[in-house]
Amino acid sequence: MYPMFNLKLQVTDLCRLCKEAAETPLHLICSCPALMHKRSTVLGKHIMQPEDAKFLPARKVLLFLKATNACWEI
């Protein structure tokens, strides 16, 4: 997923869900507060460290992104 801001499809790089940080794949998977419940349900943690995200099975990441409808531009 390439951030919409970099594609010039958004005026700001702020996360469209929480508006607190830059919207990056790492932010969505690890720390976006708007996705905390779904992250906990699908990935098993409310907040995830970037090091932990590296070892997530691709299947779980795809399930999480699908559950959050975060695949806007994929």
C-alpha positions as a printed Julia matrix, in Angstrom:
74×3 Matrix{Float64}:
   0.0     0.0    0.0
   1.48    3.31  -1.05
   0.39    6.28   1.07
  -2.22    8.42  -0.71
  -0.28   11.58   0.19
   2.73   10.39  -1.8
   0.48    9.73  -4.79
  -0.83   13.32  -4.5
  -4.35   11.98  -3.93
  -4.55   13.57  -0.48
  -3.64   17.06   0.7
  -2.2    15.82   3.99
  -0.4    12.69   5.09
  -2.5    12.43   8.27
  -4.27    9.15   8.83
  -7.83    9.32   7.5
  -9.06    7.3   10.47
  -7.44    8.9   13.52
  -5.96   12.14  12.14
  -3.12   11.78  14.7
  -0.16   10.48  12.69
   1.04    9.95   9.15
  -0.98    7.27   7.4
   1.5     4.53   6.65
   1.05    0.77   6.52
   3.05    0.52   9.76
   0.8     3.07  11.48
  -2.35    1.18  10.44
  -0.99   -2.21  11.48
   0.78   -1.14  14.68
  -0.66    1.92  16.34
  -3.69    3.65  14.79
  -6.03    4.19  17.77
  -9.08    4.0   15.5
  -8.17    0.39  14.65
  -7.32   -0.75  18.18
 -10.31   -3.08  18.61
  -9.93   -4.72  15.2
  -6.16   -5.01  15.71
  -6.77   -6.8   18.99
  -9.4    -9.09  17.48
  -7.48  -10.06  14.34
  -3.82   -9.69  15.36
  -4.08  -10.35  19.1
  -2.7    -7.02  20.36
  -4.18   -3.55  20.88
  -0.89   -1.9   20.0
   1.92   -3.67  18.23
   5.62   -2.87  18.09
   7.09   -2.52  14.58
   9.48   -5.4   15.35
   6.46   -7.65  16.06
   4.74   -6.61  12.84
   7.69   -7.92  10.82
   6.89  -11.46  11.91
   3.14  -11.41  11.27
   1.97  -14.0    8.77
   0.87  -12.33   5.52
  -2.53  -14.02   5.89
  -3.16  -12.24   9.21
  -2.12   -8.87   7.78
  -4.48   -9.32   4.83
  -7.32  -10.37   7.14
  -6.69   -7.3    9.28
  -6.64   -4.92   6.3
  -9.81   -6.51   4.93
 -11.55   -6.26   8.32
 -10.67   -2.57   8.59
 -11.5    -1.67   4.98
  -8.06   -0.06   4.99
  -7.29   -1.3    1.49
  -8.49    1.95  -0.07
  -5.87    2.08  -2.76
  -4.66   -1.5   -2.98
